[in-house]
Amino acid sequence: MNLSMVGTGYVGLVAGACFADSGHRVVCVDCDERKVRRLIDGEIPIYEPGLGEIVVRNQKLGRLSFTTNLVEAVQKSRVVFIAVGTPQADDGSVDLTAILNVAQSIGKAMDGYRVVVMKSTVPVGTHKKVSEAIRAQTDHPFDYVSNPEFLKEGAAVEDFTHPDRVVIGATSHAVIEIMRELYGSFMRRDERIFVMDPASAEMTKYAANAMLAMRISFMNEMAGLCEKFGADVESVRRGIGSDSRIGSAFLFPGVGYGGSCFPKDISALLNMAKSVEQPATLVQGAQEVNLRQRKRFARKVIDFFGEACPKTTVAVWGLAFKSWTDDIRESPAIASVRMFLERKMRVQAHDPQAMSASAAELRDGVVFCEDAYQALEGADALVVFTDWPQFRTPDFDIIAAKLRRKVIFDGRNLYDPVSLSKKGFQYYCIGRPYRNPS
């Protein structure tokens, strides 16, 4: 099938490449000429394991191409996906300017029937606005489909090619069959394809992210209580996660959630609720807990050094909001480093993938180190923000030798408090009792 993917951001590039890899002919469209040239040359603008190989392979096979010519792409395609950005406005709502501009352009370019599929995360009711924008530009018939993505950064290729569910928001039986055909090579279990109306599909995306964000915030709130009462949140997490009604996913306490989805989608959902005067108390609470958690962990470090902060150097491991990505959007690490810099602390940081993006964001005040152990040189403490695999089992003898003080602040609960105490470390983590070094 001939497809076009308008937008080569995270969602559009992954979806376009994976559809091409399954045998479809895909044209990816973007208005950024420099970005398109880089993609044609095989340069991938984001870090996502496995994506580069898929892009290069399918370009060579002639199934994947990149262009700035939207008209040509639409006219060569049976199905047109919209996957452009939906930035957050100042009031927390979603800015649909790019979405509606693309919709109008698709309408103008159409020379016959098309299926228009919304892949971007958009507020409930957007299906009406986009349909109206297209209809205002063309007399040709079209069908609209809401097809939200559920990709995890760092595992997006795996999630797309082996989805645990596919949501199709459409009312036409013929269009539903087209979508089933598109996802047929990825989803063999028909019972995991959920067909519903477009509004319900739009809401499903927001509801899913809100539920996951609430689970994370819930565990962070429980971690705070554990610290007050001397309980161990890791034991609590295992205890409740073993309940089949609850499960263990997204119950890991830490420094709070970040990235391009949860913070923006929670704000958008709250804005939607406000617009119809419907309270969303639990969602509001999840957002408040998350913002508080970021500051709470950073303050642990700041309060530990107190008035000595201007004379303190901290080594930071991890700047991306999670492992296996270079994405620093809404990263708790970036927010915390800013707090350190405000207290005149010196920061030596390392991240396997997010150094370039972090340097552009933080600019002056941070020394970026190409090696994790290099960041420890002369530092007064190690602060861990991201759960990269290489940070999970470090050489603590090297850490002890390079740090001026044997102090670790662990925002991901990667290490065993008993073991570190025996090694003479002062170890502070999330929701676990502090043990004096023996």
N, C-alpha and C positions, 0 to 999 in steps of 0.2 A: 504494500500500500504506500502511496506517496503522502508524506507528511511534511508540514512546516512547523517549526518551533520558533515563536517570536519571543526573543529574550534568551541570552546566553549566560545568565547568572547561574547560581548554584542549581536551581531546579531545572531550568531549561537545558543546560548543558548535559547534566546527568541523564535526564529523560530522553533528550535527542540522541545521545550516544548509545544508550541502551536499546532504544527502539531500532536504531540502525543495526546494532549488533544482532538483533533478532531477525534481521532480514528485510526490514522496511527501508525505503529510500527517504532520507530526512534532509531537509534544508533548514539550517539554523540561521535566524535573522537577528541582526543587532544593528542599532544606529551608530554604534561606536566603531568607526573605521579602523582605528588602531587595534582594538580588541579583535576584530574580525581578521585582520592581517596576522596577528599573533596566532590565532587559532588555526588559520590556514597553514601556518608554518609549524604547527604541532606544539605550540606553547600553550600550556594549560594555565589559566589565570588563578585557579584555586588549587589548594592541596586536597585531594581526595583519593585515597588508595585505589589503584586499579583503573582510574578514569582515563589517564593519559594514554595507556596502552589501547584502550577501546577506541578512543578518538582517532589515534593514528592508524590503527588497523582498518577501521571502516572508511576513513578517507582514502586509503590505498585501494580498497575494494570498490570505491565509487558509490558507497551507500550513504555517506555523510559529507555534506558540504556546508560552507559558511558564506554568507552574503550580507550586504546592506540593502539589497533590493527586495523590499517587502512585496511589492506588486508582483514581480516575477515568481517569488516563492509561493504566494497565495494561489496564483493562477496555475501553478504546477502541482498543487496539492489537493487531495480530497478532504483531508482533515487538517485544520489549522489550530495549533495550540497557542494559548496566550500564557507566557511565563515571565512577564516583566515584573519589575520591583513594585512593592506596595509600601512605600516608606510611611513612617509614623508622623502625623501632624503634631503640632504643638499641644493640642488638646487631647492627645492620645488616640484620636481617630485615625483611620487609614486614608492616606492620600491616593485617590483613584485617578489622578490626572493622567498618568502614563497608561493605565488600563483603558481608559475611555478614548485616549488618542489613538491607541493601537486598534481598538474596536472600530473607530471611524475609518481608519486607514484600510482595515480589512474589508469593510463594507464598500469602499471606493474601488478596491482592487478586484472584487469578486466578478467573475464572468460566467457564473453558473452556481448551482447548488454547492454548499459547503457545510461541513460540520465544524463548528467553532467550540473548542474545548478550553475551559478555564482551568489552568494548572496553578496559577498564583493563588495565594491565600487572600480571600476577599471577604468583606462583611456580608452578612446575610441580607439578601435583597439585591446584590450586585448583578445577579443574572438578569433582572429586569432592566437595569440601567444599561448594561452592555448590549442586550438585545435591542433596546430602543436606539442606541447609538449606531449599531450596524444597520438597522432597518431604515434609519434616516438617510443613509447613504446609498442604498441599493434597492432594486425591485426584485433581485434574485432571491430565491428561497434559501433558508439555512435552518439548521437546528443547533441549539445551544446545549452544551453539556458541562456540568460542574464535576470536575474530577480532581479533588484535592490530593496533595502529596502528603506522604507520611514518612519522609526520609530522615534518617539520623545522620548528621554530619559525621564523617569518619567511617560510616558504614553505608553510604548512600547507594553505591553500586549494588551491594548485596541486598539492600532493602528493596531496590527497584526490581531486580531480577528474581528475587525470591520474596515477594510481598506476603505479609500475613493476612492482608485484606486489600481489596480494591473497591473504592466507593465511586459509583456512577450516578450522578444526579441528572436524570433525563426522563422525559415522558413518552418519547417516540420509541416504539418497539424496534423499528428498523435501525435507529441510531444506537440503541442499546446493544444490538447484535454486532454493529460495527465496532463498538468499544470492547465487546467480549472477544472479537477477533483480534483486536490490537493487543490485548493482554493475554491472549491464549497461550503464548509460548512461555509466559512467566507464571501464570496462575492456572494450574491444572484442576484445582479443587473448586468446582463451581459454587459450592456453598459459601466460599469466602469472597465472592463477588456480591457486593451489596448494592442493589438498585433502589433508588429513592428519588424524590423530587429534588430539583436544584436547591431550593432553600434549605432543605434538610441536610443535603450534602455539604453546603456551606457551613451550617451550624455544627455538623459532625467534626469538622476540622478544628474549630475553636473549642468545642467541648472536650475533645481528646487532649489537646494541649493544656487546657485548664485543669483537667483531672491529673495529668502528669505533674504539672507545676505544683498543684496542691499537695500531692504525695511528697514531693521534695521538701516543700515548706513545712509540712507536718512533721517530718523527721527532724528537720532543723529546729523546730520548736521543741520537740521532745528532747533533742540533744541539749538544749539550754536548761531544761528541767533536770535532766540527768546530772549535769554539772552541779546544779544547786543541791541535789540530794545525794550525791556521791554514787549514783548508779552508772552503769556502763551502757551507752547507747548501742554499742555493737551487739551486746547480748540481747538488748531489747529488740533491735532490728531483726535478729535471727528468730527471736521468739514470736514476733507477730508475723514475720514473713513466712513462717512455716504454716500459718493458717491458710488453708486452701481458699478461703473466702477473700483473703487479702493478697497473698502472693508477695514475692520479694522484689519485684522490679520497681525501680525508682524510689527505693526506700533507703538510699545511702545519704547520710548526713554529710555536709560539706560547707563550702563557702558561699553556697547559693547558686541558682541557675543563671545562665547567660545565653549568649548567642543571638541569632537573628529571628528566632521563632517565639520562644516562650515569653520574653519580656514584651515584645511588640504585640503578640496575639492576646496576651492578658489585658494589656491596655486597651486594645481594640474591643475586646469583649465587654470590658467595663464601660467603655464609651457607648457601645450598642445598648447595654442595659440601661444606662442613664437616659439615652434618647427616647426610650419607651417607658421611662419611670418604673422600671422593674429592678428591685434590689438584687445585687449579686454579692452578698455578704461574704460567702466562702471564698470567692475569687478575689475579692478585695483584700481579704485577710492573707491569702497566699502571696499577693504582691507585696504587702506590707512586711510580712515575715522575711521575704527574700531580700528586700532592701535593707532591713535591719541586720540580717545575717552577714551581709558583706561587710558592713561597718563593724559588726561585733568581732569578727575574726581579726580584722586589721587593728582594732583597738587592743586586742590581746597583746599584740607585738608592741604597739606604741606604749601601752601602760607598763609593760615589763621593763622597758628602758627609761621611761619617765623623762626626767630633766636631761638625761644623757643622750636623748635622741639626736641632737645635732652632732654628736661625736660618734654616732653609731653607723656601722655599715651592715646591711643585711643582704644575704644572697637569696635571690628569688629563683625557684625552679618552677617554670610553667607560666606562660602568659596568655595562651589561648584559653577560651572559656571551657574547653574540654580537650581530651586527647584525640589524636588522629585528625586534627584539623588545624588550619592556620588562621581560623576565624577569631578575632578578638572583640567582635561586637558585643557590647554589654558584658564584657568579661569581668568577673569579680576580681581577678588578678590586676587588671589595669586600674580599676577603681581603688584597690587597696594600695597599689604602688603610688598613685597620686596622693593618697593620705600620708604615706611615708615621706614623700617629697615635701609635702606641706609642713611636716615637722622637721625639715632640714636633714633627714636621714639620707645616707648615701645608699644607692641600690645597684647591685651587680646581678644581672639577670641572664637566664638562659632558657630558651624554648627550642625544641627540635625543628619547629616549622614557623612559628609566629614572630620571629625576630624582626623581619623587615616591616611587617605591618605595625608592630609595637613601636619600632623606632620612629615611624612616621607619626604615630599617635602621641607618644610621650615626649618626643623631641629631646630637649636638654635634660640632664639630671640623672640619666641612667646609663650605666656602663653595660653594654651587651657583650656577652661572652660566648664564644663558639663552642665551648665545652662546659658541661655542667660542673665539673670539679674546679674548673678555672674560676667560676663565679664565687667559689668558697674562699678564695685566697684573701686572708686578712679580715674576713667578715666576722661579725659578732654573733650571728645566728643564721640558720638556714630556714627559709619560709617556703613551704611547698604549696602550690596552688592548683596544679594540673596533674591528673593521674596518668601521665605517660608511662608506658611499661618500663622504660629505662630508669624511672625514678622509684620504682617499686622495690627493687632489690639492689640498692647501691652498696658500695664498700664503705662501711661505717668507720673503718680504721682510717681511710683516706679523709673522710669527712672530719673526723676528730683531729687529724693532723693539720688540716688546712684552716679550720675555724679557730678564731682567737678564743671563743668560748664554746663549750659543747652544749649548744642550745638549738633545738629544732621546734619549729611551729609547723604542724602538719594539718593543712586544711582539707585533706582527703582521707585521713585515718588510714594511711598506707602501712604504717609500721606498728610493731608490737610494743606497747608501753613497758612491759616487764623486761623484755630483751634490751631495750634501749636504756632502761634504768640500770641494769646490770653493767652496761658498757659505760656508765658514768654520764649519760646525757640528761639534761633537763628537757623533757619532752612534753609539749603542749599540743593537744589535738582537739577534736570536736566531740563533746559529750562523753568523755571518758575520764575517770579519776586520775589526778596527777600522782605520780609515784616519785618519791625522792630517790636520787641515784644512791645505790647501795655501795 
